[in-house]
Amino acid sequence: MIISCPCSLRRAKMSRKNKTIPSVTALYCRLSIEDGRENESMSIQNQKSLLKDFAEKNGFLDYEFYVDDGYTGRNFNRPSFQRMIADIEAGKIKCVVTKDLSRLGRNYIEAGSYIEVFFPRHNVRYIAITDGVDSVNRQEMDITPFKNILNDLYSRDISKKVLAGWMARSRQGKFLGGPTPYGLRRDPEDHGHLVIDPETAPTVRLVFDLALNGYGTMKIAKHLLEHKIPITRVKTPVESEVRYYSWSGSVIGKMLRNPVYKGDHVVCKAHQKAIRSNTINAIPRDQWEIVENCHEAIVSREQWDRVQTLIDRRPPIMQGNRCPFYNLFHGLVYCATCGKSMQVRYEKAGRMDVDRITKKKREPIDKAYYICQTYNRLGKNACTSHKIEARDLYNLVLSDIMAHAAMALKDAEGFYRRLTGRLEEQYTLDENGLKRELEALTKRNQEIDDMFMSLYADKTKGILTEQRLKRLSRNSTTTRHGCRT
């Protein structure tokens, strides 16, 4: 009888594993806007050619390209890089080759972590060709951290220059944000300049007129809803009527406070805490840097100032009694009509504190109830209250839990089958709903594509001008994506 030692068995298992998963060499390329699109030596094509020649000359014949075109090196949330990491963890890759260290990344902390910790842990060889880095040679690796720091400093310097350029253009009154403010649109001749949108600007004037007449933000929102004035320029096929017309008090408040409607431009409303930080700090309104008379105003400067005076005179919103009821169902109860979450409300102090029948003091849950937030904000024209007492909801859920628990104790196998059946049925319903939504969007996409072809045909025949074609194309693209303002 032959007995194999554990080490031999382990090596045999590892050998069989290596045979089933062939290892390849990962040739990783990356290019971002900060590297410069006109720099041919940094282009993706040049990187691929260099890496391919190196791999073939050095015997790395089984290779695969991983390319991230248009991704910054300051972080590692890149699709191809993450795919490469997943392949390394799966044991598919035994060597990673890049043009230089900066192609791997410019964040010296994370880049160093991959080179010094992650790659060695997974027995992956790392090579940076032009920097002369090869993890096989430890002497060459000693200088690698310093090169990573230089790459990081370069990235920081580029970020500062980009920010400085952005701020310089913003201080010239150029609009550099994303979606344009409601009531305005970009000038076709100068995208940094705003012009009045004739379709939505009257709504902005109406909002300011109502504010001057003493309307509060919620009253203005209800007025817009009653008169069917949409909150978006374009209604998507799957957007409900309520959300299409559902103005909120916060949206109205921001509109009334925005200097853009009197023709001014705010240079910056928020700033990033650090280069790699995801924390955004809002700049207080009294510290905003404003450039005046940058574009045509929708409302007069005098009217805008009068509205600000009225808003400042209003007393601050008084907070009601804090609800002592712990909301067990927070984020779980939704309105069946509009889809908005149900808000918990609490009766005023002193109102029916004692139960009329039992003469006992009522608990906090007996004073709480749920109500549709759309109805609460916009009234009966937007939705119905769907009011439900917190105690009733609690009892319904508790009885349902107890019933299922009793069923599970009585017939565990049958209960499991019924439960899985219900889950599968709900999954099927959700899947069918998503399919219908996808079909509607696909149909709309096809309609827009057909329209583009028709526009192009008119352009070639000379029926349509170049400027008109561009304008229609922009409107169609907005329709395709269902953009909001």
Buried (B, 14 or more C-beta within 10 A) or exposed (E): EEEEEEEEEEEEEEEEEEEEEEBBBBBBBBBBEBBEEEEEEBBBEBBBEBBBEBBEEEEBEEBEBBBBEEBBBBBBEBEBBEEBBEBBEEBBBBBBBBBBBBBBBBBBEBBBBBBBEBBEEBEBBBBBBEBEBBBEEEEBBEEBBEBBBBBBEBBBEBBEEEBEEBBEBBEEBBBEEEEBBBBBBBEEEEEBBBBBBEEBBBBBBBBBBBBEEEBBBBBBBBBBBEEEBBBBBBBBEEBEEBBBBBBBBEBBBEBBEBBBBBBBBBBBBEEEEEEBEEEEEEBEEEEEEEBEEBBEBBBBBEBBEBBBEBBEEEEEEEEEEEBEBEBEBEEEBBBEBBEBBBBBBBBEEEEEEEEEEEEEEBEEBBBBBBBBBBBBBBBEEBBBBBEBBBBEBBEEEEEEEEEEEEBBEEEEEEBEEBEEEEEEEEEEEEEEEEEEEEEEBEEBEEEBEEBBEEBEEBBEEEEBEEEEBEEBBEEBEBBBEBBEB
